[in-house]
Structure formats: structure tokens, C-alpha cells
Amino acid sequence: MPMISVENLTKVYPVAIKDPGFAGTIKHFFQRTYRSVTAVQSVSFAIEPGEVVGFLGPNGAGKTTTLKMLTGLIHPSSGQVTVAGHIPFRRQRAFLQQITLVMGQKQQLIWDLPALDSLRINAAVYGIDDRDYRQRVGELTEMLSLEGKLNQPVRKLSLGERMKAELLAALLHHPKVLFLDEPTLGLDVNAQVNVREFLREYNERYQATVLLTSHYMADITALCQRVLMIHAGNLIYDGSLEGLLERFAPCREVSIELSYPRSPAELRPYGELKQVDGQLAQFIVPQEKLTHTIAQLLADFEVVDLKVTDPPIEEVIGQVFQLGTRVDATSNGNDQAVSPNQLPQGKVSDGEFIEDRQPRGTR
């Protein structure tokens, strides 16, 4: 049974319309008119126990709205959702004890008190006895490298230490499902690495299910085998990062170092020339021509070094969002880019988006 099951999830907000000027204000006060804004439209997916799934989308795509519906903070307009066997918006105690929501721009720790005081409050709220409380705080403190920091007022902790303490507070009750909304927001590189390592270790140790949103692609590539992509409220991709690269980056970057400089005119016949800098040159080469192109370069030039890489994943993701493309993995390689505006109303796709594996969830 999936830990998270979502079927045709939709959220529509009524937004008041106000005409400009004083007359518009008076009319707005006595007789309001509304328009409907669809934040999330017919989203369906399922996440198995222990999975770590990245949830990607540009600002305003519907990520946070979806997380809030999954945690029961807002009621969906339509659709069905179950998390850990519970319906989230009922906010039952048994459900709340199995989930946690961490938002990088929000905090639950009391600013002027030591973090331990807030942790004791959390322990009381979740009914954790003293023995389990001490054991869990000790264990999580060691995993997060927070020894000696929890006795200090929260305002005196660095941003990275504060984020770690927020994670500790959110995980004190050992939730089965973690909803993480930008958990590394604003952290420096070292703090981001530490948080990622902790989340990976926590997932491996407790087999927790994690749904992670982040604009730092390093978070996604380090933690997630699978990604969901949402654009304008529509789910446009559900599958592996590797599958995403294969579909939207059918080319490779070939970087070579020559024994002496060559002109751009000499190099252009071997592929799309991205840049030339002295003895260094970089090409964009289609996957099907890669072997032939490398063989030609090695035969025609004195090559000191050669490297083949995938395009940066940030560029690939940005391209997908820019196009608003839906990926349908059921089409046997004959995919066509489809704008979400071209999809039938109330429908994301005719099939699952997952490459080379059994469909997840229900349709």
C-alpha cells in the first residue's frame, strides 16, 4: 500500500476582483465579485514507503499548495488523498503523529529560549516519555552534530545550526512521512551538505518516506531517485532523473584539450561549437553521433584530454519549465511536447509518466 496516494487532486481559490478608484472600493465593500484561480489541477501520483521523491516546479507552480493539502493544512477542492492510511484534512491525532512538515522560511523554535525548551514542549505535545525523549534527542543531536548547541538561545545559533535544530524538533516524534519545503533555503554550501547527509542517514535508518521540494538541484540529485514536476498546477513528469535527462537532453557536452590552438572554423564541422578558449574547445553533440564524432576528433587532432558529460541538470529542468512540457512515458519513444494549456480540462495525462517500470498509483 502506498504511503502517499493522490488521485485527481485539485485546489481552486476564489479571488476577489476590485475595480480601481474610490467607486471601485465602495462597490467592492458592498458587492464583491470573484474569479477562480486553479492552483493545482487533477494531480495524481503515489509514493511507496521509504521513497525519497523530489518535487520540482517554478515559483507559483503549486508545490507548497500541494504539500499543504497533503498535510491537512488546507482542504482540497476535489480529489482523493491518503497519507499513511489517513485522510489529511481530518487532522486526526494518529495522522499528525506520523507526519512532519519542515519549511525553510518558517520556524517553530522559540527565538529567545534554548532549543531544548522547545524540544521539551514538543515532547509533551506528542506524549513522549522522558526516557524516549532523552534517547531521541541524544541520537538526533549526534546525527546532526549539534552537541553543545541546544542549551544556547535560538537567536544565538548560526543559520545552519538553527536549521538543524528545526529538523531535530520536527523529527523528535519519529514521523513516518517527511514533507520538506526548501529545507536548505539560505544555507551556505557546507550547511546544505550537512543537512543532505543527515536526511539521507535518517531515511536509511528509519525508512521514512520523504517528499522534498527545493530550488537547489544539488538537494535533488543527492537525495532523490525519482522526481515529480509540476507546472502551472499540472503534473508534467513523474519518473527518474536519468529518464528526464534522456528525454530532454538527447545531446552530450564534449570538452577537448588540443596540443595547440585551432580556429573555430576548423572545429565547427565536428558539432555545435559551444565555446573555444585557446587549446580548449567544447561541443554539443547528439547522442547518436557521439561515438563517430569522438573518433573523428581523435583521428584529426592531437588531443591531450577529452571529457564527455551530460548538460547541467539545472539547464534541463529550466528547459522543461520554459516549454511547459508534459512527458508521457507510455508512448514508446514517440513523445510530443504538450503545453499544459493543451491538456483536456481536469486531466493530466492518459497514462503514467514513469520510465521502464510498473505504473504507480491509481488512475
HELIX and SHEET records of a PDB file:
HELIX    1   1 GLY A   21  PHE A   30  1                                  10    
HELIX    2   2 LYS A   63  LEU A   70  1                                   8    
HELIX    3   3 PRO A   88  ARG A   90  5                                   3    
HELIX    4   4 ARG A   93  LEU A   96  1                                   4    
HELIX    5   5 ALA A  115  VAL A  125  1                                  11    
HELIX    6   6 ASP A  130  LEU A  144  1                                  15    
HELIX    7   7 VAL A  154  LYS A  156  5                                   3    
HELIX    8   8 LEU A  159  LEU A  171  1                                  13    
HELIX    9   9 VAL A  189  TYR A  206  1                                  18    
HELIX   10  10 MET A  217  LEU A  223  1                                   7    
HELIX   11  11 LEU A  241  PHE A  248  1                                   8    
HELIX   12  12 PRO A  264  LEU A  267  1                                   4    
HELIX   13  13 ARG A  268  TYR A  270  5                                   3    
HELIX   14  14 GLN A  287  LYS A  289  5                                   3    
HELIX   15  15 LEU A  290  ASP A  300  1                                  11    
HELIX   16  16 ILE A  313  LEU A  323  1                                  11    
HELIX   17  17 PRO A  340  GLN A  342  5                                   3    
SHEET    1   A 3 THR A  33  ILE A  47  0                                        
SHEET    2   A 3 ILE A   4  ILE A  17 -1                                        
SHEET    3   A 3 SER A  78  VAL A  83 -1                                        
SHEET    1   B 6 ILE A  99  MET A 103  0                                        
SHEET    2   B 6 VAL A 177  ASP A 181  1                                        
SHEET    3   B 6 THR A 209  THR A 213  1                                        
SHEET    4   B 6 VAL A  52  LEU A  56  1                                        
SHEET    5   B 6 ARG A 226  HIS A 231  1                                        
SHEET    6   B 6 ASN A 234  SER A 240 -1                                        
SHEET    1   C 4 GLU A 272  ASP A 277  0                                        
SHEET    2   C 4 LEU A 280  PRO A 286 -1                                        
SHEET    3   C 4 CYS A 251  LEU A 258 -1                                        
SHEET    4   C 4 VAL A 303  THR A 309 -1                                        
END                                                                             
